[in-house]
Amino acid sequence: MTRTALAAAVAALCHGIAAAEPAPAIVEIVGTTPLQGLGVARERIPANVQALDGDDMNDPSAATLPAALNRRLGSVFVNEIQGNPFQPDVSYRGFTASPLLGTPQGLSVYVDGVRMNQPFGDVVSWDLIPRAAISTLSLMPGSNPLFGLNTLGGALAVRTKDGLHDVGSAVQAQAGSYGRGEIVFEHGGHDDRGLHWYVTGTAFRDGGWRDDSSTRLGQMFGKAGWHDGVTDVAASIALSGSRLAGNGLQEQRLLDRDYASVYTKPDVTRNRAVLLNLTGSRKVADDVLLSGNAYYRHIRTTTFNGDLNDDDGLFDAIVNRTASTQTNHGLSGQAEFSGRLTVGAAYDASRADFRQDAQYGDLHADRSVTPVNTFDDDMAIDLVGRTRTWSVFATDTIDLLDDLHVTLSGRYNRTAVHNRDRIHPGGGSGSLDGDHHFGRFNPALGITWAPSRTFNVYAGYDEGSRTPTAVELGCADPANPCKLPNAMAGDPPLKQVVTRTWEAGVRGTIGRMHWNASVFRATNDDDILFVADDAAGFGYFRNFGRTRRQGVELGVDGRAGPVTVSAYYTYLHATFASGETVGGAGNSSADADGNIAIRPGDRIPLMPRHVFKARAEWQVTPAWSAELGVLAVSGSTARGNENGLHRPDGTDWLGRGATTGHAVFDFGTAFQATPRLRVFAQVDNLFDRRYATAAQLGTTGFDADGGFVKEDRVHSTFYAPGAPRTVRVGVRYTFN
């Protein structure tokens, strides 16, 4: 009944939009490389490109940047494994960008041409991206080689604001449930000499809805430049600092007992970062544009994580500390001819210093851990990883006919990774020393056909690759599993991942309705996955023979009178395509050695088959608007249940080893009280639904009442609970 009603509503809505006044012809230009350039018309790109502007990204209906991506982009979904709003896994078509080591990374993220994936693990810290400064964001699907390494499933390209286009001053403040508060200011301007400037700052604080899960965040972004119509030069600086408490997964019985509870605590991450970026472009002829950038980035990260001590020793708990310092710098340049042919080159270098120690601790009744003056020397790590990558790339769009276009692209990457173990130097057993070199040329071919301005057909094939990072190369031995990010072992070395993607689709407009339908298939050879041994985080990286992510995308958005709507549906079939044997001691089907057998066709964990999202905004009056949204996601397999054979018995094996599907609604309203003053309110999880976005199998150290159990522990399912109903209210004042 529900599906029938929904289908009828969508059909009626589409009919209303189609009957509306036809929209004027607008040519949307999309960048095809990380650097800003002339770009090409969207209908000439053989992929389902999605784009958002600054208003979409900074709309108060979404509290954070990952939340905005989750609500506004088709095929995007999040897993809140860490339990902090700034630390989710953001996935697109089954590929992920995550701040957590141990998550297979498959998406590239760029800000003004600078790759935000960090050198140590390719992770993406969402708290280090200045959301308030975003002018536009594009999501390029597939393993597009032009976006460099790690672009296995797609690339996010962000352009920041400047004083040429974002003029004026504004202040925004909001407050909400669980002690949440945020203040944002921005100012931009320019003069008649071509000088322009822009600055924004954010202060964010949240007490957290779970126990001891507070967040503090501060961001500053500034840009100054000069533009004369031929030459454009700009320098920017981004400063970020955060303290993120995310206490991760919780065992199902303890979650049922107290939905806000945490397994052990504390689990705190502190980030400090600075990014300097110099960009420039010059039009040397009417149809020739030179552009490039040079950047420097410094990131300091520390973690303090209280856990149970899995060893049967004197101490019941342990505190894992890590400290990493990452610096990377690079430059890139390209030349564009007639907005079609582009050639370029890039160089990136990085150094990552990683230190870890493990200190035994006392476990208290509230499941908090305090350290004592005794250390586990076997867990000590002191590693330096250096990486250098050289790249050359080119792309050209050829007009076979006026309405038929072929695009050829390619990129060659050459990467060197050098690991040096300062505790056990010299190589051999137990040493992290290693020198690794990777090189590959990745091609792409696409075709588009536009018989009319309202209908477009496209198809494409592309290849991308990802080299193993320092942390993956150091944690690849199943005999010595890691507690990420807390331990690493030496050999065996890993191979680079190669992804081959096919995509085909149609898109067009009917009146004021924009629609798209596409199919995709991405096959990873030598995919690097983290195989979990238990819920406490132990596991190891390994190459799988082959994995596959394929599916269907449908989307529609448009406007009918005072109502603006959008709806996106994705069917995702993410599976292992080859047989493997991996560790899975938390799985009831494990053999005597704690291993499970994965068969071709078994589902990749944490990848839902169905994702549906829809939004409708009603402009009730010229000053008052209201918006309703829904995000529906089907269930997914838990980590540790890669073979799908885990079966609970209610005694020694608890939980089904999977999440259940859920639908979460949100509602927002805004009132333009004066031309300068806007008041808004937002309710997330409108019906206070309890749900989980991720799950993992493991052994629990507590009984159903939360009491510590030292021996005869049972196996259970751990869940990442979704946030309950939250309410936010705020104001925005524009000065000019």
HELIX and SHEET records of a PDB file:
HELIX    1   1 THR A    2  ALA A   18  1                                  17    
HELIX    2   2 ARG A   42  ARG A   44  5                                   3    
HELIX    3   3 GLY A   54  MET A   57  1                                   4    
HELIX    4   4 LEU A   65  ARG A   72  1                                   8    
HELIX    5   5 TRP A  126  LEU A  128  5                                   3    
HELIX    6   6 ARG A  131  ALA A  133  5                                   3    
HELIX    7   7 PRO A  145  PHE A  147  5                                   3    
HELIX    8   8 SER A  177  GLY A  179  5                                   3    
HELIX    9   9 GLN A  252  ARG A  257  1                                   6    
HELIX   10  10 ASP A  377  MET A  379  5                                   3    
HELIX   11  11 ALA A  470  GLY A  474  1                                   5    
SHEET    1   A 2 ILE A  29  VAL A  30  0                                        
SHEET    2   A 2 VAL A  40  ALA A  41 -1                                        
SHEET    1   B 5 GLN A  50  ASP A  53  0                                        
SHEET    2   B 5 ILE A 134  PRO A 141 -1                                        
SHEET    3   B 5 GLY A 154  THR A 160 -1                                        
SHEET    4   B 5 LEU A 107  VAL A 111  1                                        
SHEET    5   B 5 VAL A 114  ARG A 115 -1                                        
SHEET    1   C 3 VAL A  76  ASN A  79  0                                        
SHEET    2   C 3 ASP A  89  TYR A  92 -1                                        
SHEET    3   C 3 PHE A  95  ALA A  97 -1                                        
SHEET    1   D18 VAL A 369  PHE A 375  0                                        
SHEET    2   D18 LEU A 341  LEU A 363 -1                                        
SHEET    3   D18 ALA A 317  PHE A 337 -1                                        
SHEET    4   D18 VAL A 288  LEU A 308 -1                                        
SHEET    5   D18 ASP A 267  ALA A 285 -1                                        
SHEET    6   D18 THR A 231  ALA A 245 -1                                        
SHEET    7   D18 THR A 215  HIS A 227 -1                                        
SHEET    8   D18 LEU A 195  ASP A 206 -1                                        
SHEET    9   D18 ARG A 180  HIS A 190 -1                                        
SHEET   10   D18 GLY A 168  GLY A 176 -1                                        
SHEET   11   D18 THR A 726  THR A 734 -1                                        
SHEET   12   D18 LEU A 677  ASP A 684 -1                                        
SHEET   13   D18 HIS A 662  GLN A 672 -1                                        
SHEET   14   D18 TRP A 624  VAL A 633 -1                                        
SHEET   15   D18 HIS A 610  GLN A 619 -1                                        
SHEET   16   D18 VAL A 563  PHE A 576 -1                                        
SHEET   17   D18 PHE A 538  ALA A 560 -1                                        
SHEET   18   D18 CYS A 482  LYS A 483 -1                                        
SHEET    1   E 3 GLN A 250  GLU A 251  0                                        
SHEET    2   E 3 HIS A 715  PRO A 721 -1                                        
SHEET    3   E 3 ALA A 692  THR A 699 -1                                        
SHEET    1   F 8 VAL A 369  PHE A 375  0                                        
SHEET    2   F 8 LEU A 341  LEU A 363 -1                                        
SHEET    3   F 8 ILE A 381  LEU A 401 -1                                        
SHEET    4   F 8 LEU A 404  ASP A 421 -1                                        
SHEET    5   F 8 GLY A 434  SER A 452 -1                                        
SHEET    6   F 8 PHE A 455  ARG A 466 -1                                        
SHEET    7   F 8 VAL A 497  ILE A 510 -1                                        
SHEET    8   F 8 MET A 513  ALA A 532 -1                                        
SHEET    1   G 2 GLU A 580  GLY A 583  0                                        
SHEET    2   G 2 ASN A 595  ILE A 598 -1                                        
END                                                                             
